[in-house]
Amino acid sequence: MLRIQKQDLLKWFAAGAKPRENWKIGTEHEKFVFHIDNLERVGYFGKSGISDLLNKLARENNWEKISENNNTIALKDETGASISLEPGGQLELSGTPLDNLHQTCKETGKHLKMMKEAMKELGLSMIGLGYDPKWSRSDQKWMPKGRYEIMKNYMPKVGQLGLDMMLRTCTIQVNLDYLNEKDMVQKFQISLALQSVATALFANSPFIEGKESGYLSSRAIVWTDTDPDRTGVPKIVFDPNFGYESWLNYILNVPMYFIYRDGKYIDVSGKSFLDFMDGNLDGFKGEYPTMKDWEDHITIAFPEVRLKQYLEMRGADGGPWNIICALPALWVGLLYDSESQSEAYNLAKPLMNTNLLEEGRISAAKFGLGGKLGNKSIQDIALEMLTISSSGLARRNQLDNRGMDERQFLDPLFDIVKNKQTGAEKLLQKYNNSWNGDINKIFTDNAF
């Protein structure tokens, strides 16, 4: 077998580049699943467990089952979409790469309808939030996936809140394409510099264990104490010579979690992928990684924006249906129109400072639109972002069957900025008024 060289991995990134006409939109969203009768999060095993739900979805919708140790852990359909499991049983739809936001929103609606029909018979429901509002870490039930067992054991060695990230958070992400290396660099720099603004706009997790957490995005604050080797704002992204090679070096220096052999995950947590490439991995001397090992390894870096063979926007809380559609709309409008991309770069450029952005992450998590990025108000930056994005979506001129373009999906975000009230602040208002401090009300008022 030929040994993988760094040059092969650079080619792997370059292979992600696509002509503009082939750019797609890939949307991912996670939801918490709970039992309607007692509001408890759903474990894998037992009556009306996640296993029952996945098998029912597969049977009734003709989705292919993916198994590990005879447990169904994911589903896949013929379009390339998949339903997968996060460590605490959060269900994620990784959508099909699509051409426009009308298709994205239609896919999301179809998915939620399919989920609700399957869950109704099992006495289950689900909710879109950034952080579990009620249950403690010890209340959570781990999913039977080998990689999660390894991460579970490693996380407490490198941060205080990694297990909470795994068990108690949900997000919405969008995956976007790039034209070439130069285009990738600019898109990466724009989206990393503005990611905290997205965190503020989508803040939707103000509770921990039934009480106010003191943050509008409890999910975002958890990520600040998870694992400094693989999270946050990689400073190399703003270097003048940033490109595939410097990103590759960053990823190669992220400590490993596992290798997968003969259907089993083997714990090599904390060890070096560079040693693996040199045939010097402890316990595997003389063995070299495959491209599949590389593709596994790149999934275990968790910065605010991540480059694989596309760029992932990772800064938003989970939320309701209209917010799921708004997240890809925001970034598509900014990055899939050349005029908007240029304007977004000018907006982001003064913010391209790692220390400023790390402080901004905390400010966005705590204060939402009331936070600051350097000396600029996040509220003001958010309005500029939305204005640029809206113009970009107008120029894309992708129309639905009613003749409406993609700008409609930004409406919830314009409302948030206009009213200066995030989803989190709406939840706090209910909690302190009509709910009278009863967190259980969130499951009836805000379930899908």
Buried (B, 14 or more C-beta within 10 A) or exposed (E): EEEBEEEEBBEBBEEBBBEEEEBBBBBBBBBBBBBBEEBEBBBBEEEBBBBBBBBBBBEEBEBEBBEBEEBBBBBBBEEEBBBBBBBBBBBBBBBBBBEBBBBBBBBBEEBBEBBBEBBEEBBBBBBBBBBBBBBEBEBBBBBBBBBBBBBBEBBEEBBEBBBBBBBBBBBBBBBBBBBEBEBBBBBBBBBBBBBBBBBBBBBBBBBBBBEBBEBBBBBBBBBBBBBEBBBBBBBEBBEEEBBBBBBBEBBBEBBBBBBBEEEEBEBBBEBBBBBBBEEBBEEBEEBBBEEEBBEBBBEBBBBBBBBBBBBBBBBBBBBBBBBBBBBBBBBBBBBBBEEBBEBBBEBBEEBBBBEBBBBBBBBBBBBBBBBBBBEBEBBBBBBBBBBBBBBBBBBBEBEBEEEEBBBBBBBBBBEBBEEEBBBBBBBBEBBEEEBEEEBEBBBEEBBB
